[in-house]
Amino acid sequence: MNPVKYIIAGAGSRGFSYARYAKEFPEQAKIVGVAEPREFYRNLMAKEHNIPAENVFTDWRQMADKPKFADAVIISTQDAMHRDPAIAFAQKGYNMLLEKPMAPTAQDCCDIVDAVVKADIVFGVCHVLRYTAYTRKLKEIVNSGVIGDIVTMQHLEPVGWWHQAHSFVRGNWGNEARSAFMLLAKSCHDLDWIRYFMNCRCTKVSSFGNLFHFRSENAPPNAADRCLDCPAEPECPYSAKKIYLGRIDKGDTGWPTEILTPDTTIEGVTKALREGPYGQCVYKVDNDVVDHQVVNMLFEHGQTCTFTMTAFNFPTDRRTSIFGTHGEIYGDGNEIKIHKFIDESVEVVEANANADGSILSGHGGGDFGLMKAFNNAVTNNDRSMVLSGPQETLESHLMVFAAEQARRQSAVIDMSEFKN
């Protein structure tokens, strides 16, 4: 069977992550076109995948204007740039894999879903958490009925202090006007994952959170505008010198350092810290997204869930407790503990992710699982192979928008009224 042909709109970190599937499984997938405004990354994608010059573009519009020349498109542009290419490529008949979040507004998400449903294409959003080996095993255990019916859940996303500083203070997602609010940008797939396990509609949400720490008034008295010049830097856990140059000293030139510059030498990274946004003091940038948030959810059969996102922790896998009528489950992304009420026994199930540096290990194997499922769905024209189709994805996105409205208004939002 011929490999599925892909074009990629947006050759950033996520675009390259999904394109790796074609490098590692060339008999299944092939990258035949790319659109990316940054010359280095555009050319690197073209070189790695032997894309002909006529299919290399600086803008996704140029690629969309060309007669359809692939089976599917991967849209991995910045969050605020999803709506227009998604609609344009849907109208051209491309099957579509869309990076999460779908779009920064509820209306844009609805517009995208309308377009893909009308086009009758295979469509998936990159909710990679659904596709990990850990999630598959946890879902299997829950569905077995060993803990009875789910009554309530607690789910934690521990973003990590340096990840928050990198992505959501200094980085692309630190300012809502340039990207999206924090819950959408970072945690939309967590609420989607919760919806996946609850397996029913969310009916009400409330939320609390704020920008607690990364504010100008919390800067040390002698803080400079940039870490390279700062006398307070040795005592600062958010020091860009520690986060980036510290990794280079250890020979680690991958993410997140590779985001700063293609030149991941000490000299190249130092120059980026001197001139670019990632060298700024975390207390003196224009970030405005929250650094901690809780969301409370009520589901249609009476189940409840509490979700917590926090920046203030050591980076670890997400942690979840599921409480059922016959037992409880605790999972940390690698190990699942099952406590049974009937005999007070404890069973431990290992669900370790691969860590070999290939696409098999990205997001706990979720990148690979997602691409495999989507590729098979296109090959077999079977939408059921995609675990996050348009309507359920729209529903979980609307949960996120409702939660953010609840946070801003200190209100309990009724999902039926919100959807209307």
RAPE-V294242 format. One record per backbone hydrogen bond with DSSP energy under -1.0 kcal/mol. CO is the residue of the C=O (numbers start at 0). NH is the residue of the N-H. Records with the same first field share a line. If there is no record, write none. Layout:
# RAPE-V294242
CO = NH  NH
This chain:
# RAPE-V294242
3 = 29
4 = 70  71
5 = 31
6 = 73
7 = 34
8 = 75
11 = 15
12 = 16
13 = 17
14 = 18
15 = 19
17 = 20
18 = 21  22
19 = 23
20 = 24
24 = 27  28
27 = 3
29 = 5
32 = 7
33 = 56
34 = 9
37 = 41
38 = 42
39 = 43
40 = 44
41 = 45
42 = 46
43 = 47
44 = 48
45 = 50
51 = 54
52 = 55
54 = 33
56 = 35
58 = 62
59 = 63
60 = 64
70 = 94
71 = 6
72 = 96
73 = 8
74 = 98
77 = 80
78 = 81
81 = 85
82 = 86
83 = 87
84 = 88
85 = 89
86 = 90
88 = 93
89 = 92
94 = 72
95 = 123
96 = 74
97 = 125
104 = 108
105 = 109
106 = 110
107 = 111
108 = 112
109 = 113
110 = 114
111 = 115
112 = 116
113 = 117
114 = 118
115 = 120
121 = 95
123 = 97
124 = 126
125 = 127
126 = 129
127 = 130
131 = 135
132 = 136
133 = 137
134 = 138
135 = 139
136 = 140
137 = 141
138 = 142
139 = 143
141 = 144
144 = 147
146 = 325
148 = 324
150 = 303
151 = 322
152 = 305
153 = 320
154 = 307
155 = 318
156 = 158  309
159 = 163
160 = 164
161 = 165
162 = 166
163 = 167
164 = 169
166 = 172
170 = 173
173 = 287  288
174 = 177  178
180 = 184
181 = 185
186 = 190
187 = 191
188 = 192
189 = 193
190 = 194
191 = 195
192 = 196
193 = 197
194 = 198
200 = 299
202 = 414
203 = 297
204 = 412
205 = 295
207 = 293
209 = 211  290
212 = 214
214 = 217
215 = 218
219 = 222
224 = 280
225 = 228
226 = 229
229 = 232
231 = 234
232 = 235
235 = 238
238 = 242
239 = 243
240 = 245
243 = 247
244 = 248
246 = 251
247 = 250
253 = 257
255 = 258
256 = 259
261 = 263
264 = 268
265 = 269
266 = 270
267 = 271
268 = 272
269 = 273
270 = 274
271 = 275
275 = 278
276 = 279
278 = 226
280 = 283
290 = 310
291 = 209
292 = 308
293 = 207
294 = 306
295 = 205
296 = 304
297 = 202  203
298 = 301
302 = 298
303 = 152
304 = 296
305 = 154
306 = 294
307 = 156
308 = 292
309 = 158
310 = 312
312 = 160
318 = 155
319 = 330
320 = 153
321 = 328
322 = 150  151
325 = 340
326 = 323
327 = 338
328 = 321
329 = 336
330 = 319
333 = 350
334 = 331
335 = 348
336 = 329
337 = 346
338 = 327
344 = 339
346 = 337
348 = 335
357 = 360
360 = 363
361 = 366
362 = 365
364 = 368
365 = 369
366 = 370
367 = 371
368 = 372
369 = 373
370 = 374
371 = 375
372 = 376
373 = 377
374 = 378
375 = 379
376 = 381
381 = 384
382 = 385
387 = 124
388 = 392
389 = 393
390 = 394
391 = 395
392 = 396
393 = 397
394 = 398
395 = 399
396 = 400
397 = 401
398 = 402
399 = 403
400 = 404
401 = 405
402 = 406
403 = 407
404 = 408
405 = 409  410
412 = 204
413 = 417
414 = 418
415 = 419
